[in-house]
Every structure is written in C-alpha cells, then in structure tokens.
Amino acid sequence: MGLSSRPVSDRRLFSRAFVLVFVANFLHSLAQFGYLHLPGFLAERGADELTIGVVVGMMSASAVALRPLVGRLLDTRGRRVIARWGSVVHLAVTLAYLGVNEVGPLLFVVRVFHGVAQGMLFAALFTIAADVVPPSRRTEGIALFGVSGLLPMSLAGYIGDVILAHAGYFELFAATAVAAALGGAVSWTLADSRPVVQAGAPAPRSFFATAMVPTLRPLWLITFAFALALASYYTFLRTFVDHVGVGSMGLFYGVYAGAAIVLRVVLGWVPDRLGLRRSLVPAMAATVVGLLLLRGASSDVDVAIAGLLTGAGHAFAFPILSALVVTRAGDHERGAALSMFTALFDLGMLVGAPVLGAVLKQTSYATMFGAAATIVVVSGLGWMVWDRRMVPSVRGGAARSP
C-alpha cells in the first residue's frame, strides 16, 4: 500500500468511549488554557519574570510529585476513579482563583492544588484515549484525541483576549470555572477502560521500575526537551507580545492550534505508515525553527509564522512520542508509563519556567527563545544516537515504529 493510501481500521476510531473522553478533555482543557493569561495577571500585580516563572512552575511541581501515585492507581484501581476526582479538584481550584487578588500565600496554595487536578486529569484522560483507540491506528487516534486539547488552546487565547478587553481577570477565571464544571459532568460518565489482563500475566511493576525500562529511557530525554520548548512560549508569550508590541495571544495560539488541528485531521495517519521515529525528526525541526523565528519576531506575520511552525511540530511530536511509549510499555503497565510521559511535560514546565525566566531576566527574549531551541537540538541528537542503540532498526514496516 502506498503512502498516499489511508490505512484501513480493524475497528472504528470514533467509538462512544472515544467521543466522551474527547469532550471531557476539550472542556477541561478550555478551563486550563484560560490560565495562559495568568502571567499578565501576575505582571499587573508587580511580579517580575522570575516570579512569574516560579508561580507557573509551582503547579507543575505538585503535578510531578503526584504522578507516581496516579500512575500506580491507574493500573490498579482504574482510570475512571482518577478522572472523576480529578474533575472535582479542578472545579474547586478554578473557583478558588476568584478569591486571588495578589501574589501571596493563597495564590501559591491554589497553584499547588491546580497541579494536583492537572496531574490527575491529564494522566487519566490521556490513558483512557490510548486504551480505546485501535492499535493499528494508535498514532492517528492519539493525534485526533489531541485536537481536544489544541482547539481549546486557540479558543482560550481568543476568549481571554475578548474578556480582558471588556472586563477583567475575575470574569476570565469565572469562565474557566464554568468550563471545568461542564468537563467534570462529562468525566463522571466515563467507563473504566483498563485492558483485560490475561491469566498468568505478570503483576504491574512499581512506577519507577516501569519508568526505567531501557527502551523507554531515550523517549524521556526527547520528551523532556520538547516540554522545555513548550515552557518558553506557554509561560512568556503573554509578556513577550506586550513587550515587543507585535502579535497577540489569540494570533499565535490561533495559528498554532489551527495548524496542529488541520495536520492531525488530514495527515494524522502518516506516522503510522512512514514510521514513528522517522516522522519525529521533522516535527522537532519545525519546533526549533519556530522558536528561532519567534526570538527575532518584529511583526504580526513573524508571530503568526512562528505559531504555524511550532504548531506543526506539536501536531506530530506529541502523538508520535506517546505512541512510542504505549508500544514499548506492557498493557498492564500502560497507566504508569503514560503517567511518566505526562509527568515530563509538567517537569518541563517546573524546570523550564523558572530557569528560562531567570535567563530572560538577565538577558532578553531573543536569548531565552534561542536557549530553548538549542536544548531541543542537542537533546534531539542525543536521542537519535541513544534510541538507535536501545531499539535497532530492522527491515519491515512494523519495526520502523518501535
């Protein structure tokens, strides 16, 4: 079958379970991405770049700390219980932001529990999606599921711009609470999706034992580097566009999400056919070029093209990396492996936000975005060498995507 032919599914992709988890993630993500505007809220209250980085990173710290427990519970207690209670915490947190008026103790407490909610929901909903997509279309299915997170990114950027133009941050935070409540209502309808464990199958290992499987280790390196790249613009794009006076949150994230959505819907099946590792290289390259363009942006067009390139990179990098993790982990340890994978995105924010904030405080936006691009290049080269040693390529279509 040629590359131009779309693969045939061994069962349908858009099952009821897939649609429900898609909608749940869409609504929770709509609430979550409303806080892309949080750096502007903090800057209005006198926070500098380093403080903003620390506040943003605190949420990721609690999400990372919780992941070992979440990963274990996903495999032993099931996905549904984590999704349900994560939704409850998420709603409580979004309501708590309504009482935050300054950079003080209450904000830090809210950020910690926001990380708890995010850690539970991201791991649980993503694992459910990986459970219910057909194995033969895993990358395509995960890519399409990712649209439920990318579309809210675009909408939240525009919605936030509109709300802040006509009202204030209180109204923005209230809107996130509404989205979180709706997401919680859908999450409580989800069924448990754990794979059936065959008689005599080994018991799941600990979270850390699963994470240290040799074939998974190179994936952690490149995933962490990609997460650091995301941290650069997730954390500082709000203050960047205000500083340089070009572009906007809505413009960047609108183009970013639009590019990612179109590529996933139209070409989401390509990595499964071309090979996952082979497809990952151009995806990471697009991210690097986008960062380099963003560092020198001097017009709305520059910001839009940077959004296009980084969005294209995200379109393929995330589903390819997650499909590689699912393929290399055992079915009975999928929850732990994917919890480690999602934890690395929180760890990237935890480390990247304050470190890149410190770089920005001492240098410039150009240097900060350039540093993020350099990290991706160096880590990508390391991954290519390490991964080939761990999982050598052999002839045959299936072996190209280990």
N, C-alpha and C positions, 0 to 999 in steps of 0.2 A: 504493500500500500504506500503510495507516495505521500510526501509531506502535505500536499495540498488537500488530501482527503481527511475528513474528520473521522476520528475513531468511533467505532460502534460500541455502545454501552452494553455491559452484561446485565444491567438493571437500571431503571430510570434514576436520574440525578435529583430531580425536583420532587422528592417524596414529601409527605406531610411533615415528617420529623425535620427534614432539611429546611422547609419553609418556616416552621415555627422557630427554630434556633436562629435562622436568618433574621426574622422580625425582632426577636428578643435582643440580638446583638445590635441591630440597627438602632433600636430605641435607647439601649444603654450607652451606645457609642455617641449618639446625638447628645446625651447629657454629658458624657465625658469630654467630648471635644469642645463643649462650651467653655471649658477652662483653658483652652488655648489663649483666651483673652486675659487670663489671670495675671500674667506679667504686667499688663497695662494697669490693672487694679493695684498691684503692688507698687509700681513706679509712681502712681498718683499719690501714694501714701509714703513716699520718700525712700523706698528700697532701692539700693544700687544693684548693679549687675550680679555681684557675688551673692548678695542676699536673695535675689530672685532665684538664682541657681540653687541655693540651699533649700529654699521653700519648695521649689518644684521637685527637687531630689528627695525630700522627706517622704513624699507619697510613695516613691519608688522603693525607698528603704524598707518600709513596712510590707510592701508587696513582695519584695525579695525574701524577707525574713519569714513570711508566712508560707512561701511556696513548698518547702519540703513537706509540711503537714498537709497542704492542699493536694499535692501530688500523691501522697500515700492514701488519703481519703478518697480521691477519685477512683483509685483502683480497688479499694476495699469496701467503701460504703456506697459508691456510685456517683454519677455525675449530677443527678437531679438535686440531691440534698445540698450540694455546694452551690449550684445555680440559684436555688431558692433563697438560701440565707444570705448569699452574696447580694441578691437583689434588695433584701430588707436593709442591709447595712448601707447599700448605695443610696437608697431613698433617704435614710436618716442623715447621711452625710450631706447630700445636696440641700436638705432643709437647714442643716447647721450653718452652711455658708451665709444664710440670710442674716445671721447674727454677728458676722465678722465685719468689723469696721476699721481695724488697724492691723499692722504687722506685730502680733503679740502672741501670748500663750494659746488663746482659743484657736487662732489660725493654725498653729503647729499641731494641736490635737486633732483638728479637723483633717489636716493633710495626712496624718498617720492613719486615721480610720478610712480616709478615702483610698489609701493604698491597700488596706485590708479588703475593701469592696472590690477594687480593681483586680487585685490578685486572685480573688475567688472567681469573679465573673469571667475574666479573660481566659483563665485556665479551663474552667468548666465548659463554657460555651464553645470554645475552640476545639476541645476534646470531643464534645458531642458531634460537632460538624465532621471531624475526622473519622468518627465512628460510622456515620450514616452515609457517607459518600461511597460510591462503588470503587473498590480497589484499583480497577483498571483505568479509572478516571480520577484518581486521587488528587493530582496536582490541579487539574481543571476544577474539580469540586471545591477544593480549598480556596482556589483563586476566586471562584464565584462567591463563595461564602465571605471572602474578604471584602467584597463590594459592600456588604452590610456594615463594614467599618469605615470604608473610604467615602461612601456617599455622605454619611453624617459629618465627616471631616469638612467637606465642601459646604454643606448646608450650615453647619455650626459657624463657619467663618463668616458667611454672609448674614446669617441670622444675628450673630453677635454684633457685626458692624451696624446693622439696622437698629437693633435695640439700643446700642450705645449712642447712636446718633440722635435718638428721640427720647431716651430715658436714661438709665444708669445701670450700674453693676448689680444692684439689688434685683431689678427686673430680669436681668440676664440669669442670675442664679435661680430665680423663681422658675424661669423657663426650663432650666436643667432639671429642676425637681419634678416638673410635670412629665418630662421625658423619662426620667428614672422610674416614676410611678407606673407609667404605661409599660416600660420594659419589665418591671417586676411582675406585673399582671400576666404577661405572656410567659415569663420564665417559670411561673408556677404551673403551667400547663405541660411543660416538657416531660417526656418519659425518660427513664434511665436507658442508656444506650451501651452499657458495657458489653464487650464481646463475650460470647459464651466460652467459658474455659473448659477445654476437653479434660476428661478424666485422666489423671496421672500427670497433668501438666505441672511444671514447677511453680511453686508459690512466688508471688512477686517479691523481688528483692527490695532493699531499702531504697529510698530516694537517691541517696548519694552513690550507692552501688550501681544503680541504673545509669546515673549521670556519667559515671566513669567508664562505661563500656567503650573500649578503644575506638570502634568505628564512629562513635558519636563525638568524640573529643574534637576533631578538626571542625566539626559543624559549630561547636560552641565558640570557637575562635572567630569565625567569619560572621556568625550571628551577633556576637558582642560588638564587633567593629561596625556592622550595619546599624545596630542600635545607637552607637555613639554618633553616627552620622545623622540619624533622625533627631537626636537630642539637640544638635546645633540649631536646627530651624524650628523644631517643636517648642523650644524654650525661648529663643531670642528673635524669632521673626517679628513678633509684635513690636518690640523695641527697635528692631532694625529698620522697619519701614517708617516708623516715626522719626528715627534719627536721620535717615538719608532723604526722606521726603518723596520717595517714589514707591509705586505699588501699594498693595494693601493686603490684609489677611485674606479677604474674600477673593482677591485676584489670584494670589499664589495658591491657596488651597482649593480654589475652584478649578484652576487648570490642573493642579496636582491630582486631585481626585478624579477629575474628568478623564485625564489621560489614563490613569490606572484602571478606571472602570471600563473604558472602551477597550483597552488592550486585553483585559481579563475576559470580557464577554466575547470578543471577536477571536482572540488568539490564545485564550487560556489553555487550550488543549495542546499547544505546540510543545511545551517542555516534556510532556509525557511521550511525545513522538520523537523529538530531537535528542532527548537525553537531559536529565536534570543538571548534572554538573556542567555540561556543555552550554546550557542555556543560562546558567548563573553568571558566567563571566561578563557577557554584555549587559546584564542587568546591573551588576555592581559598577561597571564602567559608566553607565548612564548616570548613576548616583554621583559618582566622582565629578563628572563633567558638569552636572547641575550645581554642585557645591562651588566649583571653581567659577562658574558664571555668576552665581549669587554673590560671591565675595567682591566682584567688580561691578555689580549692578548699578546703573546710573539712570535707568528709565523704567517705565512700566513694562515695556516689551522685554527688557532683560529679566525682570522678576517673573514675568509670565513664562518665558522660555526655561528659566531655572525650575519653575514649578512643573513644566512639561517633562523635563528630563528626570528630575528626582521622582516624579510620579510614575514615569515609565519604569524606573529602576525598582520602585516599590511594588509595581504591578506584578513583577515576576520574582523578585528576590524572596519576598516573604513566603509565597506558596511553595516555591522550589525548596527552600530550606526546611519548611515544615514537613513537606512530603518526604524529604530525605530522612528526617528524624523518625517519622512514622514507619517508613520502610525498614530502617535499621533497628528499631526497638521491637520487642516482642509484644503481641497483642495484650498480654496480661500485665504489661508494664507501660502501656501507652500513656496512661494518665501521668505517671511520674516523668516520663521522657518529655512529654509536651509541657508539663509544668516547668521543667528545667528550661526548655526552649523559651517559653513566655517569660520566665523569670529573667532571662538575659536581656530582654527588652527593658524591663524595669531597672535592671542593674546598669544598663547603658545610660538610662536617664539619671540614676542615682550618682554614677560616677561622672557622666558627661556634663550634666547641667552645672554643677559647681566648678568642675575643672575648666570647662570651656568658658564659664562665667569669669573665672579668675584670669584666663588668657585674655578675654575681651576687656576686662577692667584695666589690664596692664598694657594692652596693645590696641587692636582695632577689630572691627567686624571682618575685614578682609583677612587678617591673620587668623582669626578664630575659625572662619569657614575653611580657610586653607589648611589649618591643622586637622580639621575633621576629615577633609578629603585625603590628606596624607595617611591618616590612620587606616582608612579603608584600603588604600593602595598597598601599604606594607602588609597589612593583615591578609589581604586577598592573595598576595604572592605566597605568604606563609601557608595559607590554607591549601593552595594548589599543590604544593610540594608534599605537605603532610597528608592530605587526603588521598593522593595517589599511592602513597606508601601503605596507608591503612586499608584501602579498598582498591586494589589494582584493577584497571580496565581490562576486560576480556571481550572477545568478539561476541556479537549478539545484541539485539535490541534491548533485552531486559537488563543486561549487565551494564548498559551505559548509564543507568539511573540509580546506582546503589547509594 
